[in-house]
Amino acid sequence: MEVKLERELFVCACGDVEHQFVISKFEDEPQFYIEMHLSDASFFRRLMIGLEYIFGKKSKYGAFEEIILNPEDIERLRKVIDKETNVLR
């Protein structure tokens, strides 16, 4: 039995491929999987970030990157979500 996997790749409008995410959906499962690219950092840098998080230190910039979607990407994202929600109705 072959299970169909559908994927959609979204890359930031700035063109930086580090700002991307992939939405995956198995045909026989009702949920989506969203895979985000995480910034590369050394073990000690990740450890330091984790410790700062545990002890409540917050950056005014947050701990996240951003992804800017072009209008055509927004429409494509809408279609991916609408396709599944229409099946569930």
C-alpha positions in Angstrom: 0.0 0.0 0.0 1.4 3.3 -1.1 0.7 6.4 1.1 0.6 9.7 -0.8 2.6 12.6 0.8 1.9 16.1 -0.5 4.4 18.9 0.2 4.4 22.7 -0.3 7.6 24.7 0.1 7.4 28.4 1.1 10.5 30.6 0.9 10.6 34.1 2.3 10.1 37.0 -0.1 13.6 38.3 0.8 15.0 35.3 -1.0 17.0 33.9 1.9 16.5 30.1 1.8 17.1 30.0 5.6 13.7 31.6 5.9 11.5 28.8 4.7 9.0 26.2 5.8 7.4 23.1 4.3 3.9 22.0 4.9 3.5 18.2 4.6 0.3 16.2 4.6 -0.2 12.5 4.4 -3.3 11.5 2.4 -4.6 9.2 5.1 -4.0 11.6 8.1 -6.1 14.6 9.1 -3.2 16.8 10.3 -0.5 18.9 8.7 3.2 18.8 9.5 5.0 22.1 9.4 8.8 21.9 9.1 10.7 25.1 9.8 14.3 25.8 9.1 16.1 26.5 12.3 19.2 28.8 12.4 22.5 27.0 12.8 24.3 27.6 16.0 27.1 25.8 17.9 26.3 23.5 20.8 27.4 26.0 23.4 25.3 28.8 21.8 22.2 26.6 21.8 22.9 25.6 25.4 23.3 29.2 26.4 20.0 30.1 24.7 18.3 27.2 26.4 19.6 28.3 29.9 18.5 31.9 29.3 15.1 30.6 28.3 14.8 28.4 31.4 15.7 31.3 33.7 13.2 33.6 32.0 15.5 36.0 30.1 13.7 37.5 27.2 15.1 39.4 24.2 13.1 42.4 23.0 13.5 40.9 19.5 12.1 37.5 20.5 13.7 34.2 19.7 12.3 33.7 16.3 13.2 34.5 12.7 10.5 35.7 10.3 9.1 34.6 6.9 7.6 37.2 4.7 5.1 35.6 2.2 4.4 37.1 -1.2 0.8 37.5 -2.2 0.9 34.4 -4.4 2.4 32.4 -1.5 -0.5 33.6 0.7 -3.0 32.3 -1.9 -1.1 29.0 -2.2 -1.1 28.6 1.6 -4.8 29.4 1.7 -5.4 26.7 -1.0 -3.4 24.1 1.0 -5.5 24.8 4.1 -8.8 25.1 2.3 -8.3 21.8 0.5 -8.1 19.9 3.8 -10.8 21.8 5.7 -13.2 21.2 2.8 -12.5 17.5 3.1 -13.2 17.6 6.9 -16.6 19.4 6.5 
